[in-house]
Amino acid sequence: MKIKEIKREIKGVFKQPVRKYYLGKIRYGTPYFNPINFESWILSFRILREKSPEDRNKYALKYPHLKNMDVNKFSNLPMVRRNKDFIFKLFGKHIFLSIGYPIAIKWVQLGWKWKYDDVRYEWNPMFQIYFFNWQFVISWLAPDGDNDRYYEMILRYLKKCDKDIKKTEETWGWVDYKTKKSTWKKEYLL
């Protein structure tokens, strides 16, 4: 969900999310990783280490569908490959080369999912500008910093309870495991 939609839908019911700004070295992903085709230094490379034949065989048995892929051959291949990349041999060593753009602008919507027939919060809505190894971020957070509870209350209100705040509170199933009391926070309501 876009932040504009969230603000419009909760107006008059919930307190509005608070903006937080960040400027500094890259810290926040979109949502977990850097954006597709972004490379903070345009080119990056690493020397790859080949797995031993025994490790390759173990891996091939465990993951037969990846038998002929690079994943099976090298132990330090990047887990996330979101740019144009190449593997080539130079001076007897395998080199991994990644090419991308050093500037990116991204809007990140509220991350959520259905899990066990309930809504679950995953990440905040954000606006991000990447410039080489630096980042500017505007993030919309819960008024008290408890993003999980705040956004799950909003998501339940919007997606599961048809914008009925009483029904939302009545069906709120989360309890504190120590006190056995509901974790519903009236402080988020207007």
Buried (B, 14 or more C-beta within 10 A) or exposed (E): BEBEEBBEBBEEBBBEBEEEEBEEEBEBBBBEEBBEEBBBEEEBBBEBEEBEEEEBEEBBEEEEEEEEEBBBBBEEBBEEEBBEBEEEEEEEEBBBBBBBBBEBEBEBBBBBEEEEEBBBBEBBBBBBBBEEEEBBBBBBBBBEEBBEBBBBBBBBBBBBBEEEBEBBBEEBEBEEEEEEEEBBBEEBBE
